[in-house]
């Protein structure tokens, strides 16, 4: 009988298993990928023009995006830009082919000087606006413009409220707009960012 | 690098899905869609599959007839090697994308950064630094009819979180003795088996966050060597594993795995004392699994693997 009990104990030891552990979501760096967007609306009657759009809700948009993930700027380990996209929301009365440079700058004080930039951000060469309809088109970025955006994102983490300006320098439009055939468009420009969240123990 | 985390499958899935619950869903997965998602989750999926295919038998002997039932408790453990901790992830910027060695879900917790085009930076999320994971399953074996027995197992785990729901794993299958038709091969035992196992994480709203189906065919063999019964098995499986989550404010997460004809080799031995048998085995698969268990047999005098 003793021998049988001893054997059963050995068997029970072999029967081991089942553990548990603390929640393993601890301390993993998570990544939020999302967009901050602005609509560029314009109507022009010439083929060569300069227009600008102010993004004064840059911080608000980011805070709202992070809030959707139950996160705030203080939860972030870092934040950076990974890309940009453009999408035409409205193009009237017909398609236009444009060649333009889009520059970006930081201008925290309305009417004041630029705090950073302007720097080349995106260039379009013979770009059909109608072709930008539908899915967002990823843009080929310029490194100096990316740096301005990354600087602004870093400033957000420091509690600042950067105000961004997109300056569109349009050199040509085909066909050339006129008073009787004005070019009107609404373009959605989005900066795609990644926010790295350093997880804390739950 | 010190690795110290272990988790049971229930805890692991709970935590992973907890991170993927409503507001957190894209934290974990937004950087991972398509092939990256598969690479990131692969160790978890492979370990789960390997676990489910383990502990399904501890003898290839099935008596031609006579009632028997056995209640079994099987534990499975998978240890993640270094190769499981990283995978080659691809940036997803649409311009000059390239591959980077990034943590898998069981890898290092730190995010990995790489430079992209135009001086952009791209980040891959960290893993959860898991070195081992465990699964345990009670199972019931009942037979015999013309050398055939049935097996069922079930795992129920209530996460206690309404948004995540409960994890349920259940499966069933049959085994049939082949050696009964070939008395000349005695004492070698041979059996074939077919098994289906389903796992799902189901919210209180009826949404299946995790849904997996595993289909396994196997060939089992073994023979009594004194008090020990060594056994071996070769199985082939088809696995479907999906993670799906929808909630307001984020894009739906929908990740699907489909693997076909993956093999698993099982080598083990069982040892019987009275009406209790203990068994241990090692399973060679994409993620190797160590399994051990106890089997309590009824009638008490029946089904001695060492006979």
Interface residues (C-beta under 8 A of the other chain):
Chain A: X4 X7 X8 X10 X11 X12 X14 X15 X16 X17 X18 X19 X20 X21 X22 X23 X24 X25 X26 X27 X28 X29 X30 X31 X32 X33 X34 X68 X69 X70 X71 X77 X78 X80 X81 X82 X83 X138 X140 X141 X142 X143 X145 X146 X147 X150 X192 X194 X196 X197 X199
Chain B: X5 X6 X7 X8 X11 X12 X14 X15 X16 X18 X19 X23 X24 X26 X27 X28 X30 X31 X73 X75 X76 X77 X93 X94 X95 X109 X110 X111 X116 X117 X118 X119 X120 X121 X122 X123 X124 X125 X126 X127 X128 X129 X130 X134 X136 X249 X250 X271 X273 X274 X276 X277 X278 X280 X292 X293 X294
